[in-house]
């Protein structure tokens, strides 16, 4: 009788030890999963780099040297100059004029010195061996109109690009805006109108 009681007590003790071990094992497996920090890189939307297609510096260039003109149509709206900038591309230099609306008309052509200011007629001294004049009809830089702010950017740029060495505002009179580009060497050029924001871009080929 006593032997049976002892045997029962031993079995009960073994079962209790087994249950305790199982319970401890479960806790050890769960603890790391609750406290673990996620690993790996950031999400694709944060690290993705656009691929495919040529970059702006690789866009092909073709132009000419004859004057390029778009005749202005009658309009009550004037294009207000916002910003000018210059940048080097693979095979050309770009001069960009940014407006609030697309200018209604323009003419781009090589001109011979002297370069004269409009309307004063005073000679403008510029760097360069050839000069590309941009005349924009229906556009102004210095204006004081309700809801608009006058152009506050530079009237002269000297970007020192492979061909484009200087750009200067030479006229802003009676809604005719004139810029002249000084280049190291007369080269083919092209004129583009761009949107978002409205821009007039003049590309001059590299020597």
PyMOL commands that place a pseudoatom at each C-alpha (Angstrom):
pseudoatom trace, name=CA, resn=UNK, resi=1, chain=A, elem=C, hetatm=0, pos=[0.000, 0.000, 0.000]
pseudoatom trace, name=CA, resn=UNK, resi=2, chain=A, elem=C, hetatm=0, pos=[2.780, 2.363, 0.960]
pseudoatom trace, name=CA, resn=UNK, resi=3, chain=A, elem=C, hetatm=0, pos=[4.685, 1.451, -2.221]
pseudoatom trace, name=CA, resn=UNK, resi=4, chain=A, elem=C, hetatm=0, pos=[1.651, 2.302, -4.350]
pseudoatom trace, name=CA, resn=UNK, resi=5, chain=A, elem=C, hetatm=0, pos=[1.322, 5.691, -2.651]
pseudoatom trace, name=CA, resn=UNK, resi=6, chain=A, elem=C, hetatm=0, pos=[5.009, 6.450, -3.217]
pseudoatom trace, name=CA, resn=UNK, resi=7, chain=A, elem=C, hetatm=0, pos=[4.732, 5.426, -6.878]
pseudoatom trace, name=CA, resn=UNK, resi=8, chain=A, elem=C, hetatm=0, pos=[1.751, 7.727, -7.335]
pseudoatom trace, name=CA, resn=UNK, resi=9, chain=A, elem=C, hetatm=0, pos=[3.619, 10.616, -5.685]
pseudoatom trace, name=CA, resn=UNK, resi=10, chain=A, elem=C, hetatm=0, pos=[6.659, 10.107, -7.950]
pseudoatom trace, name=CA, resn=UNK, resi=11, chain=A, elem=C, hetatm=0, pos=[4.499, 10.085, -11.088]
pseudoatom trace, name=CA, resn=UNK, resi=12, chain=A, elem=C, hetatm=0, pos=[2.708, 13.236, -9.963]
pseudoatom trace, name=CA, resn=UNK, resi=13, chain=A, elem=C, hetatm=0, pos=[6.035, 14.958, -9.302]
pseudoatom trace, name=CA, resn=UNK, resi=14, chain=A, elem=C, hetatm=0, pos=[7.339, 13.966, -12.743]
pseudoatom trace, name=CA, resn=UNK, resi=15, chain=A, elem=C, hetatm=0, pos=[4.197, 15.278, -14.446]
pseudoatom trace, name=CA, resn=UNK, resi=16, chain=A, elem=C, hetatm=0, pos=[4.453, 18.583, -12.557]
pseudoatom trace, name=CA, resn=UNK, resi=17, chain=A, elem=C, hetatm=0, pos=[8.114, 18.981, -13.596]
pseudoatom trace, name=CA, resn=UNK, resi=18, chain=A, elem=C, hetatm=0, pos=[7.250, 18.250, -17.237]
pseudoatom trace, name=CA, resn=UNK, resi=19, chain=A, elem=C, hetatm=0, pos=[4.429, 20.809, -17.298]
pseudoatom trace, name=CA, resn=UNK, resi=20, chain=A, elem=C, hetatm=0, pos=[6.705, 23.448, -15.719]
pseudoatom trace, name=CA, resn=UNK, resi=21, chain=A, elem=C, hetatm=0, pos=[9.409, 22.830, -18.338]
pseudoatom trace, name=CA, resn=UNK, resi=22, chain=A, elem=C, hetatm=0, pos=[6.931, 23.138, -21.210]
pseudoatom trace, name=CA, resn=UNK, resi=23, chain=A, elem=C, hetatm=0, pos=[5.567, 26.395, -19.775]
pseudoatom trace, name=CA, resn=UNK, resi=24, chain=A, elem=C, hetatm=0, pos=[9.075, 27.872, -19.475]
pseudoatom trace, name=CA, resn=UNK, resi=25, chain=A, elem=C, hetatm=0, pos=[9.891, 26.845, -23.031]
pseudoatom trace, name=CA, resn=UNK, resi=26, chain=A, elem=C, hetatm=0, pos=[6.823, 28.655, -24.410]
pseudoatom trace, name=CA, resn=UNK, resi=27, chain=A, elem=C, hetatm=0, pos=[7.808, 31.893, -22.650]
pseudoatom trace, name=CA, resn=UNK, resi=28, chain=A, elem=C, hetatm=0, pos=[11.348, 31.847, -24.128]
pseudoatom trace, name=CA, resn=UNK, resi=29, chain=A, elem=C, hetatm=0, pos=[10.004, 31.447, -27.651]
pseudoatom trace, name=CA, resn=UNK, resi=30, chain=A, elem=C, hetatm=0, pos=[7.481, 34.275, -27.335]
pseudoatom trace, name=CA, resn=UNK, resi=31, chain=A, elem=C, hetatm=0, pos=[9.695, 36.867, -25.645]
pseudoatom trace, name=CA, resn=UNK, resi=32, chain=A, elem=C, hetatm=0, pos=[12.018, 37.541, -28.638]
pseudoatom trace, name=CA, resn=UNK, resi=33, chain=A, elem=C, hetatm=0, pos=[9.095, 37.886, -31.029]
pseudoatom trace, name=CA, resn=UNK, resi=34, chain=A, elem=C, hetatm=0, pos=[7.474, 40.560, -28.848]
pseudoatom trace, name=CA, resn=UNK, resi=35, chain=A, elem=C, hetatm=0, pos=[10.667, 42.590, -28.342]
pseudoatom trace, name=CA, resn=UNK, resi=36, chain=A, elem=C, hetatm=0, pos=[12.336, 42.140, -31.768]
pseudoatom trace, name=CA, resn=UNK, resi=37, chain=A, elem=C, hetatm=0, pos=[13.077, 45.231, -33.902]
pseudoatom trace, name=CA, resn=UNK, resi=38, chain=A, elem=C, hetatm=0, pos=[12.269, 44.938, -37.643]
pseudoatom trace, name=CA, resn=UNK, resi=39, chain=A, elem=C, hetatm=0, pos=[15.372, 44.592, -39.821]
pseudoatom trace, name=CA, resn=UNK, resi=40, chain=A, elem=C, hetatm=0, pos=[16.101, 45.219, -43.474]
pseudoatom trace, name=CA, resn=UNK, resi=41, chain=A, elem=C, hetatm=0, pos=[16.159, 48.338, -45.722]
pseudoatom trace, name=CA, resn=UNK, resi=42, chain=A, elem=C, hetatm=0, pos=[13.656, 51.151, -46.029]
pseudoatom trace, name=CA, resn=UNK, resi=43, chain=A, elem=C, hetatm=0, pos=[10.537, 50.761, -48.109]
pseudoatom trace, name=CA, resn=UNK, resi=44, chain=A, elem=C, hetatm=0, pos=[10.729, 50.931, -51.891]
pseudoatom trace, name=CA, resn=UNK, resi=45, chain=A, elem=C, hetatm=0, pos=[8.798, 54.167, -52.062]
pseudoatom trace, name=CA, resn=UNK, resi=46, chain=A, elem=C, hetatm=0, pos=[11.486, 55.939, -50.058]
pseudoatom trace, name=CA, resn=UNK, resi=47, chain=A, elem=C, hetatm=0, pos=[14.560, 54.500, -51.756]
pseudoatom trace, name=CA, resn=UNK, resi=48, chain=A, elem=C, hetatm=0, pos=[13.385, 53.927, -55.316]
pseudoatom trace, name=CA, resn=UNK, resi=49, chain=A, elem=C, hetatm=0, pos=[15.366, 55.770, -57.986]
pseudoatom trace, name=CA, resn=UNK, resi=50, chain=A, elem=C, hetatm=0, pos=[13.628, 56.585, -61.284]
pseudoatom trace, name=CA, resn=UNK, resi=51, chain=A, elem=C, hetatm=0, pos=[14.997, 54.473, -64.099]
pseudoatom trace, name=CA, resn=UNK, resi=52, chain=A, elem=C, hetatm=0, pos=[14.638, 54.368, -67.834]
pseudoatom trace, name=CA, resn=UNK, resi=53, chain=A, elem=C, hetatm=0, pos=[14.812, 57.191, -70.353]
pseudoatom trace, name=CA, resn=UNK, resi=54, chain=A, elem=C, hetatm=0, pos=[17.475, 59.810, -70.885]
pseudoatom trace, name=CA, resn=UNK, resi=55, chain=A, elem=C, hetatm=0, pos=[18.254, 62.517, -68.387]
pseudoatom trace, name=CA, resn=UNK, resi=56, chain=A, elem=C, hetatm=0, pos=[17.817, 66.178, -69.432]
pseudoatom trace, name=CA, resn=UNK, resi=57, chain=A, elem=C, hetatm=0, pos=[21.566, 66.449, -70.013]
pseudoatom trace, name=CA, resn=UNK, resi=58, chain=A, elem=C, hetatm=0, pos=[21.373, 63.665, -72.605]
pseudoatom trace, name=CA, resn=UNK, resi=59, chain=A, elem=C, hetatm=0, pos=[18.544, 64.985, -74.731]
pseudoatom trace, name=CA, resn=UNK, resi=60, chain=A, elem=C, hetatm=0, pos=[19.501, 65.257, -78.417]
pseudoatom trace, name=CA, resn=UNK, resi=61, chain=A, elem=C, hetatm=0, pos=[20.201, 68.686, -79.882]
pseudoatom trace, name=CA, resn=UNK, resi=62, chain=A, elem=C, hetatm=0, pos=[19.615, 69.986, -83.390]
pseudoatom trace, name=CA, resn=UNK, resi=63, chain=A, elem=C, hetatm=0, pos=[19.123, 73.566, -84.486]
pseudoatom trace, name=CA, resn=UNK, resi=64, chain=A, elem=C, hetatm=0, pos=[20.145, 76.199, -86.982]
pseudoatom trace, name=CA, resn=UNK, resi=65, chain=A, elem=C, hetatm=0, pos=[21.417, 79.752, -87.319]
pseudoatom trace, name=CA, resn=UNK, resi=66, chain=A, elem=C, hetatm=0, pos=[18.552, 81.453, -89.129]
pseudoatom trace, name=CA, resn=UNK, resi=67, chain=A, elem=C, hetatm=0, pos=[16.234, 83.720, -87.085]
pseudoatom trace, name=CA, resn=UNK, resi=68, chain=A, elem=C, hetatm=0, pos=[13.403, 81.994, -85.230]
pseudoatom trace, name=CA, resn=UNK, resi=69, chain=A, elem=C, hetatm=0, pos=[10.201, 84.027, -84.895]
pseudoatom trace, name=CA, resn=UNK, resi=70, chain=A, elem=C, hetatm=0, pos=[6.685, 83.587, -83.543]
pseudoatom trace, name=CA, resn=UNK, resi=71, chain=A, elem=C, hetatm=0, pos=[4.434, 86.535, -84.366]
pseudoatom trace, name=CA, resn=UNK, resi=72, chain=A, elem=C, hetatm=0, pos=[2.483, 87.819, -81.385]
pseudoatom trace, name=CA, resn=UNK, resi=73, chain=A, elem=C, hetatm=0, pos=[-1.295, 87.701, -81.590]
pseudoatom trace, name=CA, resn=UNK, resi=74, chain=A, elem=C, hetatm=0, pos=[-3.361, 90.527, -80.084]
pseudoatom trace, name=CA, resn=UNK, resi=75, chain=A, elem=C, hetatm=0, pos=[-3.845, 89.852, -76.391]
pseudoatom trace, name=CA, resn=UNK, resi=76, chain=A, elem=C, hetatm=0, pos=[-4.708, 91.793, -73.265]
pseudoatom trace, name=CA, resn=UNK, resi=77, chain=A, elem=C, hetatm=0, pos=[-2.473, 89.548, -71.183]
pseudoatom trace, name=CA, resn=UNK, resi=78, chain=A, elem=C, hetatm=0, pos=[1.198, 90.293, -70.702]
pseudoatom trace, name=CA, resn=UNK, resi=79, chain=A, elem=C, hetatm=0, pos=[3.767, 87.708, -69.694]
pseudoatom trace, name=CA, resn=UNK, resi=80, chain=A, elem=C, hetatm=0, pos=[5.533, 88.698, -66.482]
pseudoatom trace, name=CA, resn=UNK, resi=81, chain=A, elem=C, hetatm=0, pos=[9.139, 87.613, -66.117]
pseudoatom trace, name=CA, resn=UNK, resi=82, chain=A, elem=C, hetatm=0, pos=[9.699, 85.554, -62.958]
pseudoatom trace, name=CA, resn=UNK, resi=83, chain=A, elem=C, hetatm=0, pos=[13.172, 84.064, -63.191]
pseudoatom trace, name=CA, resn=UNK, resi=84, chain=A, elem=C, hetatm=0, pos=[16.132, 83.513, -65.506]
pseudoatom trace, name=CA, resn=UNK, resi=85, chain=A, elem=C, hetatm=0, pos=[18.767, 80.799, -65.310]
pseudoatom trace, name=CA, resn=UNK, resi=86, chain=A, elem=C, hetatm=0, pos=[21.448, 79.064, -67.371]
pseudoatom trace, name=CA, resn=UNK, resi=87, chain=A, elem=C, hetatm=0, pos=[22.628, 75.466, -67.358]
pseudoatom trace, name=CA, resn=UNK, resi=88, chain=A, elem=C, hetatm=0, pos=[25.088, 73.247, -69.170]
pseudoatom trace, name=CA, resn=UNK, resi=89, chain=A, elem=C, hetatm=0, pos=[23.877, 70.138, -70.992]
pseudoatom trace, name=CA, resn=UNK, resi=90, chain=A, elem=C, hetatm=0, pos=[25.846, 67.471, -72.820]
pseudoatom trace, name=CA, resn=UNK, resi=91, chain=A, elem=C, hetatm=0, pos=[25.932, 69.135, -76.236]
pseudoatom trace, name=CA, resn=UNK, resi=92, chain=A, elem=C, hetatm=0, pos=[24.435, 72.578, -75.592]
pseudoatom trace, name=CA, resn=UNK, resi=93, chain=A, elem=C, hetatm=0, pos=[23.945, 75.379, -73.078]
pseudoatom trace, name=CA, resn=UNK, resi=94, chain=A, elem=C, hetatm=0, pos=[20.396, 76.401, -72.106]
pseudoatom trace, name=CA, resn=UNK, resi=95, chain=A, elem=C, hetatm=0, pos=[19.192, 79.866, -71.157]
pseudoatom trace, name=CA, resn=UNK, resi=96, chain=A, elem=C, hetatm=0, pos=[15.716, 79.804, -69.614]
pseudoatom trace, name=CA, resn=UNK, resi=97, chain=A, elem=C, hetatm=0, pos=[13.265, 82.624, -69.010]
pseudoatom trace, name=CA, resn=UNK, resi=98, chain=A, elem=C, hetatm=0, pos=[10.388, 81.703, -66.712]
pseudoatom trace, name=CA, resn=UNK, resi=99, chain=A, elem=C, hetatm=0, pos=[7.084, 83.612, -66.893]
pseudoatom trace, name=CA, resn=UNK, resi=100, chain=A, elem=C, hetatm=0, pos=[3.639, 83.481, -65.345]
pseudoatom trace, name=CA, resn=UNK, resi=101, chain=A, elem=C, hetatm=0, pos=[2.147, 82.764, -68.806]
pseudoatom trace, name=CA, resn=UNK, resi=102, chain=A, elem=C, hetatm=0, pos=[3.681, 81.810, -72.140]
pseudoatom trace, name=CA, resn=UNK, resi=103, chain=A, elem=C, hetatm=0, pos=[4.835, 84.950, -74.008]
pseudoatom trace, name=CA, resn=UNK, resi=104, chain=A, elem=C, hetatm=0, pos=[2.617, 85.689, -77.035]
pseudoatom trace, name=CA, resn=UNK, resi=105, chain=A, elem=C, hetatm=0, pos=[5.510, 86.279, -79.436]
pseudoatom trace, name=CA, resn=UNK, resi=106, chain=A, elem=C, hetatm=0, pos=[9.293, 86.297, -79.758]
pseudoatom trace, name=CA, resn=UNK, resi=107, chain=A, elem=C, hetatm=0, pos=[12.222, 86.519, -82.143]
pseudoatom trace, name=CA, resn=UNK, resi=108, chain=A, elem=C, hetatm=0, pos=[15.653, 84.984, -81.615]
pseudoatom trace, name=CA, resn=UNK, resi=109, chain=A, elem=C, hetatm=0, pos=[18.534, 85.859, -83.950]
pseudoatom trace, name=CA, resn=UNK, resi=110, chain=A, elem=C, hetatm=0, pos=[22.238, 86.573, -84.108]
pseudoatom trace, name=CA, resn=UNK, resi=111, chain=A, elem=C, hetatm=0, pos=[23.014, 90.297, -84.165]
pseudoatom trace, name=CA, resn=UNK, resi=112, chain=A, elem=C, hetatm=0, pos=[26.154, 92.276, -84.841]
pseudoatom trace, name=CA, resn=UNK, resi=113, chain=A, elem=C, hetatm=0, pos=[27.661, 94.612, -82.251]
pseudoatom trace, name=CA, resn=UNK, resi=114, chain=A, elem=C, hetatm=0, pos=[27.310, 97.211, -80.955]
pseudoatom trace, name=CA, resn=UNK, resi=115, chain=A, elem=C, hetatm=0, pos=[24.633, 95.926, -78.584]
pseudoatom trace, name=CA, resn=UNK, resi=116, chain=A, elem=C, hetatm=0, pos=[22.285, 98.794, -77.766]
pseudoatom trace, name=CA, resn=UNK, resi=117, chain=A, elem=C, hetatm=0, pos=[19.997, 99.176, -74.750]
pseudoatom trace, name=CA, resn=UNK, resi=118, chain=A, elem=C, hetatm=0, pos=[16.285, 99.782, -75.354]
pseudoatom trace, name=CA, resn=UNK, resi=119, chain=A, elem=C, hetatm=0, pos=[15.097, 102.562, -75.124]
pseudoatom trace, name=CA, resn=UNK, resi=120, chain=A, elem=C, hetatm=0, pos=[18.199, 104.557, -74.189]
pseudoatom trace, name=CA, resn=UNK, resi=121, chain=A, elem=C, hetatm=0, pos=[20.267, 103.509, -77.181]
pseudoatom trace, name=CA, resn=UNK, resi=122, chain=A, elem=C, hetatm=0, pos=[23.389, 103.303, -75.041]
pseudoatom trace, name=CA, resn=UNK, resi=123, chain=A, elem=C, hetatm=0, pos=[25.976, 100.712, -75.997]
pseudoatom trace, name=CA, resn=UNK, resi=124, chain=A, elem=C, hetatm=0, pos=[26.082, 97.635, -73.768]
pseudoatom trace, name=CA, resn=UNK, resi=125, chain=A, elem=C, hetatm=0, pos=[29.481, 96.003, -73.255]
pseudoatom trace, name=CA, resn=UNK, resi=126, chain=A, elem=C, hetatm=0, pos=[29.268, 92.206, -73.142]
pseudoatom trace, name=CA, resn=UNK, resi=127, chain=A, elem=C, hetatm=0, pos=[31.597, 89.212, -73.104]
pseudoatom trace, name=CA, resn=UNK, resi=128, chain=A, elem=C, hetatm=0, pos=[31.529, 86.930, -76.112]
pseudoatom trace, name=CA, resn=UNK, resi=129, chain=A, elem=C, hetatm=0, pos=[32.522, 86.761, -79.760]
pseudoatom trace, name=CA, resn=UNK, resi=130, chain=A, elem=C, hetatm=0, pos=[28.969, 86.368, -81.089]
pseudoatom trace, name=CA, resn=UNK, resi=131, chain=A, elem=C, hetatm=0, pos=[25.657, 87.656, -79.787]
pseudoatom trace, name=CA, resn=UNK, resi=132, chain=A, elem=C, hetatm=0, pos=[22.243, 85.999, -79.828]
pseudoatom trace, name=CA, resn=UNK, resi=133, chain=A, elem=C, hetatm=0, pos=[19.372, 88.415, -79.200]
pseudoatom trace, name=CA, resn=UNK, resi=134, chain=A, elem=C, hetatm=0, pos=[16.047, 87.315, -77.684]
pseudoatom trace, name=CA, resn=UNK, resi=135, chain=A, elem=C, hetatm=0, pos=[13.231, 89.804, -78.282]
pseudoatom trace, name=CA, resn=UNK, resi=136, chain=A, elem=C, hetatm=0, pos=[9.947, 88.927, -76.577]
pseudoatom trace, name=CA, resn=UNK, resi=137, chain=A, elem=C, hetatm=0, pos=[6.721, 90.708, -77.479]
pseudoatom trace, name=CA, resn=UNK, resi=138, chain=A, elem=C, hetatm=0, pos=[4.017, 91.128, -74.865]
pseudoatom trace, name=CA, resn=UNK, resi=139, chain=A, elem=C, hetatm=0, pos=[6.372, 90.565, -71.943]
pseudoatom trace, name=CA, resn=UNK, resi=140, chain=A, elem=C, hetatm=0, pos=[7.664, 92.759, -69.140]
pseudoatom trace, name=CA, resn=UNK, resi=141, chain=A, elem=C, hetatm=0, pos=[10.107, 92.464, -66.253]
pseudoatom trace, name=CA, resn=UNK, resi=142, chain=A, elem=C, hetatm=0, pos=[9.633, 95.666, -64.236]
pseudoatom trace, name=CA, resn=UNK, resi=143, chain=A, elem=C, hetatm=0, pos=[5.915, 95.978, -63.621]
pseudoatom trace, name=CA, resn=UNK, resi=144, chain=A, elem=C, hetatm=0, pos=[3.742, 97.132, -60.745]
pseudoatom trace, name=CA, resn=UNK, resi=145, chain=A, elem=C, hetatm=0, pos=[0.351, 95.556, -61.207]
pseudoatom trace, name=CA, resn=UNK, resi=146, chain=A, elem=C, hetatm=0, pos=[-2.108, 94.564, -58.516]
pseudoatom trace, name=CA, resn=UNK, resi=147, chain=A, elem=C, hetatm=0, pos=[-1.530, 90.940, -57.637]
pseudoatom trace, name=CA, resn=UNK, resi=148, chain=A, elem=C, hetatm=0, pos=[1.906, 90.769, -59.277]
pseudoatom trace, name=CA, resn=UNK, resi=149, chain=A, elem=C, hetatm=0, pos=[5.420, 91.388, -58.062]
pseudoatom trace, name=CA, resn=UNK, resi=150, chain=A, elem=C, hetatm=0, pos=[8.103, 93.014, -60.172]
pseudoatom trace, name=CA, resn=UNK, resi=151, chain=A, elem=C, hetatm=0, pos=[10.982, 90.861, -61.378]
pseudoatom trace, name=CA, resn=UNK, resi=152, chain=A, elem=C, hetatm=0, pos=[13.715, 90.841, -58.752]
pseudoatom trace, name=CA, resn=UNK, resi=153, chain=A, elem=C, hetatm=0, pos=[16.196, 88.514, -60.413]
pseudoatom trace, name=CA, resn=UNK, resi=154, chain=A, elem=C, hetatm=0, pos=[19.531, 89.473, -61.964]
pseudoatom trace, name=CA, resn=UNK, resi=155, chain=A, elem=C, hetatm=0, pos=[19.763, 91.632, -65.077]
pseudoatom trace, name=CA, resn=UNK, resi=156, chain=A, elem=C, hetatm=0, pos=[23.066, 90.004, -65.935]
pseudoatom trace, name=CA, resn=UNK, resi=157, chain=A, elem=C, hetatm=0, pos=[24.387, 86.448, -65.712]
pseudoatom trace, name=CA, resn=UNK, resi=158, chain=A, elem=C, hetatm=0, pos=[27.928, 85.232, -66.321]
pseudoatom trace, name=CA, resn=UNK, resi=159, chain=A, elem=C, hetatm=0, pos=[27.555, 81.450, -66.068]
pseudoatom trace, name=CA, resn=UNK, resi=160, chain=A, elem=C, hetatm=0, pos=[30.882, 80.611, -67.726]
pseudoatom trace, name=CA, resn=UNK, resi=161, chain=A, elem=C, hetatm=0, pos=[29.460, 77.637, -69.658]
pseudoatom trace, name=CA, resn=UNK, resi=162, chain=A, elem=C, hetatm=0, pos=[31.233, 75.966, -72.613]
pseudoatom trace, name=CA, resn=UNK, resi=163, chain=A, elem=C, hetatm=0, pos=[29.641, 78.404, -75.079]
pseudoatom trace, name=CA, resn=UNK, resi=164, chain=A, elem=C, hetatm=0, pos=[27.301, 80.701, -73.139]
pseudoatom trace, name=CA, resn=UNK, resi=165, chain=A, elem=C, hetatm=0, pos=[29.450, 83.178, -71.238]
pseudoatom trace, name=CA, resn=UNK, resi=166, chain=A, elem=C, hetatm=0, pos=[27.021, 86.023, -70.550]
pseudoatom trace, name=CA, resn=UNK, resi=167, chain=A, elem=C, hetatm=0, pos=[23.335, 86.921, -70.642]
pseudoatom trace, name=CA, resn=UNK, resi=168, chain=A, elem=C, hetatm=0, pos=[22.118, 90.469, -70.134]
pseudoatom trace, name=CA, resn=UNK, resi=169, chain=A, elem=C, hetatm=0, pos=[18.775, 92.246, -70.001]
pseudoatom trace, name=CA, resn=UNK, resi=170, chain=A, elem=C, hetatm=0, pos=[19.101, 95.031, -72.579]
pseudoatom trace, name=CA, resn=UNK, resi=171, chain=A, elem=C, hetatm=0, pos=[15.503, 96.156, -72.976]
pseudoatom trace, name=CA, resn=UNK, resi=172, chain=A, elem=C, hetatm=0, pos=[12.234, 96.347, -71.050]
pseudoatom trace, name=CA, resn=UNK, resi=173, chain=A, elem=C, hetatm=0, pos=[10.109, 98.959, -72.767]
pseudoatom trace, name=CA, resn=UNK, resi=174, chain=A, elem=C, hetatm=0, pos=[6.485, 99.095, -73.955]
pseudoatom trace, name=CA, resn=UNK, resi=175, chain=A, elem=C, hetatm=0, pos=[5.919, 95.365, -73.326]
pseudoatom trace, name=CA, resn=UNK, resi=176, chain=A, elem=C, hetatm=0, pos=[8.984, 94.352, -75.358]
pseudoatom trace, name=CA, resn=UNK, resi=177, chain=A, elem=C, hetatm=0, pos=[11.556, 92.450, -73.343]
pseudoatom trace, name=CA, resn=UNK, resi=178, chain=A, elem=C, hetatm=0, pos=[15.064, 91.952, -74.732]
pseudoatom trace, name=CA, resn=UNK, resi=179, chain=A, elem=C, hetatm=0, pos=[17.904, 89.724, -73.564]
pseudoatom trace, name=CA, resn=UNK, resi=180, chain=A, elem=C, hetatm=0, pos=[21.201, 89.211, -75.367]
pseudoatom trace, name=CA, resn=UNK, resi=181, chain=A, elem=C, hetatm=0, pos=[23.378, 86.122, -75.002]
pseudoatom trace, name=CA, resn=UNK, resi=182, chain=A, elem=C, hetatm=0, pos=[27.138, 86.425, -75.448]
pseudoatom trace, name=CA, resn=UNK, resi=183, chain=A, elem=C, hetatm=0, pos=[28.713, 83.202, -76.707]
pseudoatom trace, name=CA, resn=UNK, resi=184, chain=A, elem=C, hetatm=0, pos=[32.278, 82.095, -77.295]
pseudoatom trace, name=CA, resn=UNK, resi=185, chain=A, elem=C, hetatm=0, pos=[31.487, 80.955, -80.813]
pseudoatom trace, name=CA, resn=UNK, resi=186, chain=A, elem=C, hetatm=0, pos=[28.517, 81.367, -83.145]
pseudoatom trace, name=CA, resn=UNK, resi=187, chain=A, elem=C, hetatm=0, pos=[26.755, 78.004, -83.173]
pseudoatom trace, name=CA, resn=UNK, resi=188, chain=A, elem=C, hetatm=0, pos=[23.405, 76.446, -84.021]
pseudoatom trace, name=CA, resn=UNK, resi=189, chain=A, elem=C, hetatm=0, pos=[20.565, 77.287, -81.658]
pseudoatom trace, name=CA, resn=UNK, resi=190, chain=A, elem=C, hetatm=0, pos=[16.948, 76.322, -81.063]
pseudoatom trace, name=CA, resn=UNK, resi=191, chain=A, elem=C, hetatm=0, pos=[13.994, 77.822, -79.193]
pseudoatom trace, name=CA, resn=UNK, resi=192, chain=A, elem=C, hetatm=0, pos=[11.549, 75.865, -77.042]
pseudoatom trace, name=CA, resn=UNK, resi=193, chain=A, elem=C, hetatm=0, pos=[8.395, 76.831, -75.155]
pseudoatom trace, name=CA, resn=UNK, resi=194, chain=A, elem=C, hetatm=0, pos=[7.847, 74.723, -72.039]
pseudoatom trace, name=CA, resn=UNK, resi=195, chain=A, elem=C, hetatm=0, pos=[5.009, 74.326, -69.543]
pseudoatom trace, name=CA, resn=UNK, resi=196, chain=A, elem=C, hetatm=0, pos=[4.676, 73.909, -65.767]
pseudoatom trace, name=CA, resn=UNK, resi=197, chain=A, elem=C, hetatm=0, pos=[5.920, 76.568, -65.277]
pseudoatom trace, name=CA, resn=UNK, resi=198, chain=A, elem=C, hetatm=0, pos=[5.665, 78.560, -68.535]
pseudoatom trace, name=CA, resn=UNK, resi=199, chain=A, elem=C, hetatm=0, pos=[9.173, 79.027, -69.939]
pseudoatom trace, name=CA, resn=UNK, resi=200, chain=A, elem=C, hetatm=0, pos=[11.024, 80.129, -73.038]
pseudoatom trace, name=CA, resn=UNK, resi=201, chain=A, elem=C, hetatm=0, pos=[14.263, 78.180, -73.434]
pseudoatom trace, name=CA, resn=UNK, resi=202, chain=A, elem=C, hetatm=0, pos=[17.047, 79.011, -75.871]
pseudoatom trace, name=CA, resn=UNK, resi=203, chain=A, elem=C, hetatm=0, pos=[19.630, 76.276, -76.460]
pseudoatom trace, name=CA, resn=UNK, resi=204, chain=A, elem=C, hetatm=0, pos=[23.012, 77.121, -77.977]
pseudoatom trace, name=CA, resn=UNK, resi=205, chain=A, elem=C, hetatm=0, pos=[25.211, 74.315, -79.256]
pseudoatom trace, name=CA, resn=UNK, resi=206, chain=A, elem=C, hetatm=0, pos=[28.687, 73.776, -77.879]
pseudoatom trace, name=CA, resn=UNK, resi=207, chain=A, elem=C, hetatm=0, pos=[31.664, 74.887, -80.026]
for i in range(1, 207): cmd.bond("trace and resi %d" % i, "trace and resi %d" % (i + 1))
show_as sticks, trace
zoom trace
